[in-house]
């Protein structure tokens, strides 16, 4: 049966979602065949998530909706959001979150068999979601997981639901190359079981490796659609060609900037979670005007290291020094100058904003609180910084819920920059952005480091291409720094087996496919 004649398990016709006269999506048609992967691609704010959520019957507050949405009639729609922490109850352990879904599915069994059967379903879902060490993970709370682990727990929930359609919103965001490859394989396996997958993604290489059909969106409209092979070899719309050109463009390697005493230095750092050692970093140094990328798999300890530097994870031994002086472990014990000097930009930008206050007010507040700037000057500086990062004034006055994930990430970066930090810690800040916006953000960061001699950057990333412009790279595996050195050396002549494996996996979702 041809793709054109396949019956859709879900369908959208002529969808228009409008808020205060502004169309978030306009005239969207979408057919979701069973057993196929249908991808929606486009820049941040193009309408991908609004379209995907329509399949679940969810729309922004106050939205006016026209058109027709036909959900699957024989099963639920599962949803894997871009920011998984928002849908995981922080007060419940992972075991409880998954058991709540598994138990109703085994009620038909004798009482004595239910617990064992539910346990088997949970363990199978964790395995399918590429989550090893299930016993340890089930005992943890969501905040004790990395962003990538949180994302895969949500995927496990969707699999447990037995969904006929899974809407995967940036499912590989924040994932290292090895885990990304496994997630792609898993979603392909989900589709092979006859489940329809709607993939919302900015990662065109993942789309190329996984999707059957692609819809390219821009400003709420579908500008081009068709089989993935045709779009990649013969794109017809200018925006599609631009997205592909940005994805294929090779980033430039960074050059070393190391000299003199380190601006920030880690000595014999050992961090724990629930009495379990999760990170050992004997030594790591960051010099003025330097960018150090910390690379590793999801759960390797990257975010724990970043949080220790920022004073957000105080359960550690060892020392963190700024200008040769020991920083207090806890954020609460750092003075205003120390708080301003080391700023953190979170991976989950949405959770970092107060949903009830305009974004502009929250960005400007940093300058007021940490630098003593008056509110009028702080607002003007905030507007200028937001605009520089690609967020215009008309969006700055909105509340966080009215912005896309990528727009909020840019706002979070602007908020940190208003502290005029000496050390900027960016935790997967580009992982939720399309290729064009991601390149723009990286260019801005590179420009900041290059223009201001006293600003240094710690770039937490799973993606070696994102790490390429850095001066130096530190590679983490299972909580250990297994290798560090110049970016050029690490990327061209890795020495540790894990780094070599990571390099081999990067660019290989399947034979001949570059990632």
Buried (B, 14 or more C-beta within 10 A) or exposed (E): EEEEEBEBBBBBEEBBBBBEEEBBBBBBBBBBBBBBBBBBBBBBBBBBBBBBBBBBEEBBEEBEBEBEBBBBEEBBBBBBBBBBBEBBEEEBBBBEBBBBBBBEBBEEEEEEEBBEBBBEBBBBBBBBBBBEEBEEBBEBBBEBBBBBBBBBBBBBBBBBBEBBBBBBBBBBBBBBBBBBBBBBBBBBEBBEEEBBBBBBBBBBBBBBBBBBBBBBBBBBBBBBBBEBEBBBEEBEBEBBBBBBEBBEEEBEBBEBBBEEEBBBBBBEBBBBBEEEBBBBBEBBBBBBBBBBBBBBBBBBBBBBBBBBBBBBBBBBEBBBBBEEEEBEBEBEEBEEEBBBBBBBBBBBBBBBBEEEEBBBBBBBBBBBBBBEBEEEEBBEBBBEBBBBBBBEEEBBEBBBEBBBBBBBBBBBBBBBBBBBBBBBBBBBBBBBBBBBBBBBBBEBBBEBBEEBEEBBBBBBBBBBBBBBBBBBBBBBBBBBBBBBBBBBBBBEEBEBEBBEBBBEBBBBBEEEEEB
